Each structure stands twice: as C-alpha cells, then as structure tokens.
C-alpha cells in the first residue's frame, strides 16, 4: 500500500501540478478544465493557495523522514516560500482577514455576489491550515505571529457570526455542519504547530473539542446520520435542506474526529458512534446501480426529497445529487484503513477494498495524469462547476499523504 500511494504522488501528482506552479508571483494556478489539460484563467482563490501550502509542507515533512526520493526538497522549499509570501503579502489584509479571490499578481478582486473581498470564512481556515503547516515544517518561529493573528481573527468572527460562506450562504434559521467541521481540522493543525514550538495549547484543544462535540452531539440524529443543515424538529422531516445528507462531508469529517480525539483524548468515548456514523453513511451514500458515492442522498436513501425554498444550495442538491466527485472518494480511501487501525473491524477493510476498486477504475486520467475530478453518475466525465471554478490540488494528495503516514 505504501509503495503504491508514494509512487502515485511522486510520479503522477507532483509532476502534474508542477506544470501549474506560478514561479513569478508564487502559489499555484489551478483554474483548470475538468479534462485536466487547459488553464481557463489566472485567478487565485485563497482557499486553494492555503491548501497547496499544506500539501507542500507535508511532503517536505515526510521527505525528511526518508519518503519521496523522486521529489526535490529544494523545489518544495522554493514552492512553499512563494506560496507563503503570496498569502501573507496579498491574501491577508486589514485585521487579519483573507481575501476570497485575487488576480495572479495578488491584486484583490471583489466577489461579484457579495461585493466584498472576504466572501468566505473557509478561505481564512484553509490559509491558516497551510500557514500552520509551513511554520511547523520549516521551524519558522518568526512566522508564528502572522498565523496566530489569523487564528484569533477567525475565532472572533465565527463566534460573533460575522462571516460569509460563499459560494453557498447559510440559509436563515439553519445551523450547518461545514463550520464546526472545518474548525475541528483547522484547530488540529494550529495546535500541532504550536506544540512543535513548545507552546501551551489547552485553550485551543478545548475550543476544537467544543466544535467536535457540536457535530457529534448536536448534529447527530441518533440514527447514524450527521445533519448537514439543521433547523427545527418540526421541519426535519419536511424540508429538503433538513432531509438531505452529504455522505462525502460526513465521511471526511469522520477522520477529523478520529485524529483529534486520538491525539488529544476522548476517542474511546466517541468511537462506537463514529463507527456507526461511518457505516450508516457509507451504505446510504453508495450507489447501488453504478457504484461510488452519490453527492447527496435523502435521509431515507436515494434522491433527496422535501420542500425546497429555492435557495442556491437547494438548487445544487437538486441538480447535482447523483454526480460522482473526486474528493469524497479520496476521503474514504484514507478513512476506512484508519478505522480498521483503531478498531480491528474487518468490515472497514471490506469498505476500503470496495472503494479502491471503484476509485481506480473511475477517476484516474490516463492522458493528462492526476484524476478527472467531476463525473456523471455512470462515471463519464462532466464539465460542470461544483463549487469554485478550479481543479483543486488538495483532497486527493492530502489523503495519499495520510495513507503514506498510516503505513510508516
């Protein structure tokens, strides 16, 4: 397993993405067609730049442990420095707030839908994840102040409700899974950076644990599901937002929970519930006709149903529920071996083998390299926007890296 995934990273994914590194301004150019061979624009989403920095940092960290002989350490450091500089010089502005999208040279661009630079708190979180990894990897203590300022800004805005979530705003009256989910992982990365610098992390652990419990206690429905949107119990069985499940999100979050609790305590308490959620969600999301995970499903299985109020996210559910996306499938490649490691339950190995067969007969792009990231239900490529207009370097490589770590 280790040889397979390590070779995939160093002989396929890194050569592919090296073509899109911006040597002039730093960071990466990733407004790429789903077919993988055409650069469609030069905008830079902070979301993707932060993710790219995390990937580079982890590759560098593992290279120091003897992995990835075909990847140049000097090149990783050069790319990291360029991305770190781009984020700090251009993406972050004012009171440690992140711009959503910028021109190639770093000029800030106003988001067309909101009229603001700071159109998504997710951009801030991914910048923090990448910057934390950079400081940790490079032992760059002088960079800590910038990272800490961004972390405090994120927490302040989240707790005050002063943030946006483009491209999909939070509907009025709803609590969503995405915010506490991203905060668990963001805090985990921030904490690991602080620990590497010998700093106290009790406050950050408590904050991250609170968000984890918000999901596993507050958004858990008692039947093996995590509510992606939650309003009132009266609406729960009637409205599309309340009824739908996002299998990929839940299964991605499952390994966030495991890693956080394994590292900072409490895994034994929550592990039975996590296992139940993983099994129930995988079975509900798996397409019985073509295989693979459906993008959205109803809480009772199949096509999502319920009353729609016509919002942007509801339209997304209705129009793309049966698509097969790259990122949930990369998440389950890591989740199920991880669950097997912590439980010994061979059912999770069966899920892994089932997922592996589907993934590697569906997503790899033989012509261009990497994966064709968006596919129709039957597995044929689909040129359709699913969130940002980008081909993102994050999910697949992150999970290949996680698998590499699991095998060490």
N, C-alpha and C positions, 0 to 999 in steps of 0.2 A: 504493500500500500504506500509506504513512504517513498520508494523509488518512483512509483507511477506518478504521484502527485508532485514530487520535487521536479521530475523531468518535464511534466506538463507546464509548470511555472517557468522554468529556466530556458526551455527550448521552444515554447509556444507563446505563452502570455507576455513575458517580458520583451522578446523580440517584436511582438505585435505592437505593444504600447510604446516601445522606444521610438517608433515612427512618428508619434504624436506628442512627444515631449517638446515644449517650447523653449528652445535653447536661448532665444533672445530675451524674452520677458519673464521666464520662469513659469513653473506649473505645467499644465497639460492642456492640449486642445482635444476636446472629446465630443464636439457636436458632429457625430459621425453617423452615417446611414446604418440602418439595421443590417444591411447586407455586408457592412464592415469595411468597405473599401473606399468610401468617399467622404471627405471632410465637407460638411454642409455649411459651416460658419466658424467664426473665431471668437464668439462669446465665451466667457469663462464663468461658470457657476461656482460660487464659493463652496457649495455643497460638494462638488466633485474634487475641487482642489484640496480640501481638507482630507477627503477620503484617500486621494492619491498619496498625500504625505504620510498617512498612516501605513499604507501598503509599503512604501519605500523604507520607512523606519523599521517595520517588522522584518522585511527581507534582510536589511542590514544587521539587525539583531541576531537573526538566525545564521547569517553568514559568519558572524563572529563565533558561532557555536560549531562551525565546520560544515554547514549546509551550502548548497547552491554554488558549486565550484565554477559553473559557467557564467556566473553573474559578477561583474566588476564592482568591487567595493568602492573604488574611486568614483565610478559613474553614479552609483547610488547616492553617494555623498554630494556629488555635484547637483543631481536632480533634487535631492532633499533641500539643499541650501536655496536653490532657485524657487522652490515652492514655498518654503518658509518665508523667504523675503517677499514674495508676491502677496501672501496672505497678510503679513504684518504691514507692508507698505501701502497696500491698496484695498484689500477686502475689509479690514478693520478700520473703523473711523469713529470719531466722536467719543462717547463714553463707552468704549469697548463694545461696539455693535458691529455686526457683519453685514456687508452689502450682499444682496442676493445674486446679482449678476453684474459682470464687468466686461468692458471691451478687452481685447487681447493685451493691450498695453497697460491695463489697470484702471482706465477711466471708468468711473461709476456710471451705471445705467439705471434709470428709473424704471421700476417694474410697471408695465402697462396697466395691469389690473388694479393695483393699489395706489399708484402714484408715489410710491416710497422706494427708498433704497433697501430698507431692512424688511423685505417681504416674507421672510420665513425664518423662524427660530431654529429650524432644522439646519440651516446653513451655519449658524453660530455653533451648534452642537458638533457638527462634523469638522468644522475648523478647530474646535477645542480638542477633539479626538486626535486629529492629525498632529496638532502642535504639541500635545502632551506626549505623544509617541516620539516626536523629534527630540524634545528636551531629554527624555529618558534614554533614547538610543545614543545620542551624541554627548550625553552627560553635560548638557549645556545649561548650567545653573543660571547664567546671565539672562536666559530667555524665560525663566520662571515667572517673572513679574508680569509679562505680557499674557501668559497663559492664565495666571491667577486672576488678573483683571477681567478677562473674558469669562472665566467661570463664575465669578461673582456677579457679573452683568447678566448672565443667563439666568442664574437662580433668582436674582432680583426681579427680572421681567416675568419669569414664569410664575412666581408667587404673587405678583401684582396683576397677573392676567394681561400684561402689556406686551403682547406679541402677536405676530401673524403666522400663518401656516400655509402660504402659497405652495403649490398651485391649488390646494383644496382647503378653503377656510373651514373652521369648526362651525357647524350649524348651531344656531341659537338653542340653548336648553340642553345641549349634549356635552357629555364628558367623553373624551376619546382615548383609545388605547395608545396611540402613537406618542403622545407627550411623555407619560411616565415610562414608556418603553425606552425611548431614546435616552432619557435621563439615567436609567439604570446603567446602560452601557457607557454613556458619557462620564458618569461619576466613576465607574470602574476604571476607565483609562486615566482619568485625572488622579485618582487615588494611587494607582500603580506608579505614576510619575512622581508624586510626592513621596511615596515610600522609597523610590530609588534615590531621592535626595535626602533621605533620613528625616523627613518631616512628620509631624503628628497628623493623623488622618481620621480621628474619631468623629469629627463633625461631618465630614464628607461621607463616611460609611453610614452614619445614621440617616443622612439625607437620602442617599441612594436606596437604603433599606426601606425607607418610608415609601418611595415610589414603587419599589418592587411589591410591597405589601398592598399598595393601592391596586395593582393589577391582579395579584394572586388572591386577594380577599375581596376587593371592591368591584372588580370587573368580571370575576369568575361567576358563572351562573349556576354552579352546583351540579352541572351535568357534563362536565368535561370541556366546556367552551369558554373562551375569553370573548367578552363583548367588545367589538371594535368601536361601536358607538353605544352609549348608554344614556337614556333619558329617565323616564319613569316606568314603573312596573306596568302601568295601565297601557302604555304604548308598546311595551316589549313584544307582544305577540302580533301587533297590527302593522307596524310601520317598517318599511324597507330598511332604513338605517339601523333600526333596533334588531331586526331579524338576521341581517346578513353576517356572515363570518368571513374573515380574511385568513385562510389557512397558512399562507406564507408568513404573514406577520406574526401569528401566534407561534409557529414553529421556529422562527428566527428568535423571538423573544425567549423561548424555552431555554436555549443555550445561554442567553444573557443571565437568566435566573440561576442556572446551574453554576456558571462561572463565578458570579457574585457571591452566592451562598457558600460555594466550595472554598472560596478564598477568605471570606470574612465571617463565616459561621452561619448555621441555620439550615444547611442542606437537608439534614436528616428529617427535620420537621416538615419541610415542604416537598420532599422528593416523591412521596406517593401521589400527591396532587399533580405535580409536574408530569409524572409518567402517565397519569390518567388523561391529562390535557393533550399530551403528545400523541397518545394512541387514538383518542377520540377525534382529534383534529385531523390527523393524517387519514384516517378511514373516511371521514366526512368529505375531505378535500380531494381524495384520489378519484380520478375519472374512470368509471368502470368500463367505458367504451374504448377509449384510446390510451389510457394510462396517463400518468403525470398528474400534477396538482392543478386543479381549476383555480382561477384567480379569486373568485368569490363564490360562496355557496350559501344556501339558506340554512338556518339553524336546524331544520329538519332534513337537510340534504337536497342536492340538486340545485336548479336555477333559483336565485334569490327571488323572494316574493314579498308582497306587502305594499302598503300605501306609500307612494312617493310624493314628496312635496316639490319635486322638480329641481332640486339643487344640483350643483356641479358634481358632487361626489356621487349622488344617486344616479345621475346620468352615466358616470363612469361605471358604476356597478352594473347597470342595465346593459350597457353596450359592450363591456369587455369581460363579463363574468366568466366566459368559457375560454379565455385566452390562456396560453401556457407561457409564463415568463421565466427568464433565466434565474432571477435571484432566489425565489423560493426553493428551486431545485438545488441550487448550490448550498442553501442553508441546511437542507435535510441530509446532504452528503456528510456534513460535519455533525449535525445534531445526533443522529442515530448511533454512530460509533461512540460518541461522547456519552450518551445514555447507557450504552452497553458497558462502557468502562465503569460507570458509577453504580450500576445495578446488577450486572451479570445476566440480565434478562435477554435470552437469545431471540426473543421477538423483535428486539430493536436491530439485531443483525439481519433478520429477515427483511425488515423495512429498508435497511441500508442497501441490501442486495437488489431489492425490487427497484429502489430509487436509482441505483447506479446503472442498472440495465437501461432504464428509460432515459436517463440523462445523457448517457454517452452514445445512444443511438438516435438522439433527437437534436441536441444543441450544438455540438462541435461544428465549426465552419472549416471544412476541408480546404477550401480555396484560399481564404484570407487568413486563416488562423483564428484563435480565440473562439467565441461562440456567437451564433446568431441569437440575439437575446430575446426577441419577441416572435412568438409563433402562434398560429391559429390552433384551435382545439385539436385538429388532426395532425399537428406537428409541422405543417408547411409554414414558411416564413411569412411574416405580416409586417408591412410598413405602416405602423400606426403608433402615434405618440401615447405613452403610458403614464408619464409624469413630467419630467423635464425633457427637453429636446436633445438628449445626449445618449451616447453609448458609454456606460459608466464602468470605470476600471475596478470597482470596489468589491462587490459581493463575491464574485467567483474567486478572485485572488485571495480575498480575506479568508474564505473557507478552505481553500487549498493550503494556505499558510497554517490555519488552525489544525488541519489534518496532519500536516508536517510536524507540528508541535506535539500532537497527540501520539505520534509514532516515535518520538525521541526518547 
